[in-house]
Amino acid sequence: MDKNINDLKKYFNFDIFADIYDKTREISNSFQSIISLIFKKSGFKKGDRPIVLEVGIGTGMVISYLPNLRNLVPKYIGIDISKKMLKILQKKYKNSDLEMILADAYYLPFKKDKFDLSLMVRAVHILPRWKDAIREVKRCIKDNRLLVIITGGPGKKILNKCPSNDKYLELREKYGYPLFYYGADWAEIPEFIKNELNAQIEIFEGTYSVKKSLKKSLIEFEDQSMTWHTQVPKNIHDKIVQELKEFLLRLYGNLDIEEQQLGCFNIGFIKFNKSN
Ligand SMILES: C[S@@+](CC[C@H](N)C(=O)[O-])C[C@H]1O[C@@H](n2cnc3c(N)ncnc32)[C@H](O)[C@@H]1O
């Protein structure tokens, strides 16, 4: 299928998902320990005053795991291209020191060598020019400091594994609209970091298991709540959802159940040697 850039453009901007984002996006329950690991690996010591950049901060799901934000990181700057995502973030953090900037990941409005840590969480897979975005972070981060990239995948594993998602993927293939990444597939990232940027990457891959109400999942399908739902024209998407419902009804007997889902995440801890 052709990825028409004009069609895609409207989906890079999360304005259309902002109102439903927090209700429809889960984050793995192991995220708290991931955050601890990030701060451990960043090597910050008491008294350090690190400056942190989050690219594609969205509604602030990552910092919701940092209740001691002010003590831990006196200067946390989040950038995002979506006004509406930032508006929601602003409401949540109106009395905090969090700095939010409307900016494009490809043109970060910062001088070089400013940051002590940078995070890109669930962002690179929707950035078509993800390599340029990573190069831009490299420009803004200090020598030998951490960039942490967290994403799902590789390949179709960006969706949790369970009968509803497996069938959805099968139906997309049947209708000629296989799932694709707007940006990076995880499988491409380590090679890019090592071979093109000549940087080090340490990789953690993990899985998690969640139970999710099938009714809730079906509402998300019906409302085209996920970026990948919008890759398919609405009339075809509706047909897929109808067939999906019929399949799930045959499989489970009713739709009032909880489905066990297996999720997968990847973390890349990247260090640039800026003299390279
Ligand atoms: C899937 S959300 C992830 C938000 C948050 N990091 C999280 O894990 O919940 C991706 C975010 O990237 C932002 N984004 C997309 N393209 C961008 C760009 N070119 N520059 C900056 N942010 C962008 C979207 O607006 C959205 O808020």
The ligand as a Gaussian input file, in Angstrom:
#p B3LYP/6-31G(d) Opt

LIG

0 1
 C        2.156000       7.768000      21.049000
 S        2.350000       9.389000      21.693000
 C        3.455000       9.104000      23.056000
 C        3.306000      10.135000      24.152000
 C        4.091000       9.786000      25.431000
 N        5.516000       9.743000      25.196000
 C        3.591000       8.471000      25.993000
 O        4.370000       7.491000      26.052000
 O        2.425000       8.406000      26.402000
 C        3.411000      10.154000      20.502000
 C        3.572000      11.657000      20.712000
 O        4.535000      12.147000      19.768000
 C        4.090000      13.418000      19.297000
 N        4.675000      13.712000      17.997000
 C        4.378000      13.182000      16.790000
 N        5.142000      13.729000      15.818000
 C        5.942000      14.640000      16.432000
 C        6.953000      15.534000      15.972000
 N        7.312000      15.610000      14.692000
 N        7.561000      16.313000      16.885000
 C        7.222000      16.266000      18.196000
 N        6.281000      15.435000      18.696000
 C        5.646000      14.622000      17.825000
 C        2.583000      13.246000      19.222000
 O        1.933000      14.497000      19.172000
 C        2.311000      12.449000      20.490000
 O        2.034000      13.266000      21.583000

